[in-house]
Amino acid sequence: MVGEVKHAGSAQYSHYNEKIKNLQIPSDSYIIRQMGKPLIPAQRREKIQEYLAVHQIARTADLMSLLEASEATVRRDLEWLEQKGALERTHGGAILNQRVIFEQEYQQRAQFHPDEKKRIGELAASLIEEGDIVFVNSGTTATQVLKHVRRDMRITIFTNNVNAAIELGDPGFHYYLIGGEFQSRSNSLAGRFALDNLNLVFANKLIIGVDGVSLKHGCTVPTNDEAEVVRRMVERTKGQIIVAADYSKWGAVSNFPVASIDEVDKFVTDERLDKAAVKDLAAHSIETLIAREVTVAT
C-alpha cells in the first residue's frame, strides 16, 4: 500500500509510515480503504475497534502510526471507548473487552488449551510447600494444579473440585471436599453448606482458576455459586493468592467478581501472554510466572 495523507491544518503531505505494513491489517479492510482521508473521531474509534477485533491487544505507539494521530488524541479515543465498555486501557495501550457470560460444560472447557493448562498446573503446584494448608477451587486449570501436587507432601488441601477428587484417587496428602450441593456443569460443590464449612478453616495459600482476569474488573467467574465459594476462600486465606489461568483469560470479563487485581500476589500463565500484560501486572505488585513449553532435543 502506497499513498499520501494530508494532515488537518497543514499543506504538507507525507508517505505512510513503514510501520503500517507491520500491523497485519487485511488489505481489503475498512482501515486500509479509508487511510487516505482525514479522520474524524468516530472514524478513529472505529479503526481502533477493528484493530482490537483482530489483535485483542493494541499498543499506543501502533495506534499512533495506524491513525497518524498524536499520543494525546489516541489517549482520548481510548478513554472514550473504555467509557463505552469497548475496551480496557492498560499501561501503554488497551485490550479488547471480552465477555464470558455462560458457563460451559466441564468437558467442553477441558478441550481448550489443554497443553498450556497442564504446564500451568504443574508450575502452580510447585508453589505449594511442606506444611501448607491450601484452598483450590473448581475448573479445568485448577484440576491440573491438583493432579500435579507431589503425593509425598505433608500438606492439606480443601477444595470444591469433585472432578479432581475422582481423578486423583488416593492423593497421598490430606484432601478435603468442602461439601455442598453438586454442580453438574462444573463438577463442583457450592451452596450454604460449602460456605459454612469454609468458615471453619484458615488457609495460608489459595490457588484459583478463573474465566477472566482484568486490571479494571479483577478476577471473574461465570456463576454466582462458584463466585460465592471463591470469595469465601479469599476471605479465609491468610497468605498468598495465586491465580492460574492461560493467556486467553487475560482481558476477559465474566459475570461475577471473586477478587480484585490488587488482592492477587502471583499470576501463573503461559508464554503467549502479551509482554505488556506482564508490565501491567508488575505495576500492581503481581509476580507473573510463565509456564514455558519444554523442547526436547532430537
Secondary structure, 3 states (H helix, E strand, C coil): CCCEEECCCCCCEEECCHHHHHHCCCCCCHHHHCCCCCCCHHHHHHHHHHHHHHHCEEEHHHHHHHHCCCHHHHHHHHHHHHHCCCEEEECCEEEECEEECCCCCHHHHHCCCHHHHHHHHHHHHCCCCCCCEEEECCCHHHHHHHHCCCCCCCCEEEECEHHHHHHHCCCCCEEEECCCEEECCCCEEECHHHHHHHCCCCEEEEEECCCEEECCCEEEECCHHHHHHHHHHHHCEEEEEEEECCHHHECEEECEEEECHHHCCEEEEECCCCHHHHHHHHHCCCEEEEECCCCCCC
